[in-house]
Amino acid sequence: MANGSQEREIGAVGPPVVTTPSLGVGYEIGRAVEWGKRVICLYRPSTERRLSGMIAGCGGILVRTYTDTAQLPSILKEALAIS
């Protein structure tokens, strides 16, 4: 039986937004890759933040960079079209 926190995670709508390192999100990404789920990382490069080498180097994660949120619809359309 899921506890309240797990129920919130399972029932969440929309993708998670991660702005700081998070072991919990890393665990969830790892499980998704393990289960063969599609994982898309949308990364906005900056001088203050770098993409984790664990994410960048994982063959099971499709990484796409962007500079403006207006780019996201076309990036997602392309990423979701990849089998």
Helices and strands as residue ranges (DSSP letters): H 4-11, H 23-34, E 39-43, H 53-56, E 61-65, G 69-71, H 72-81
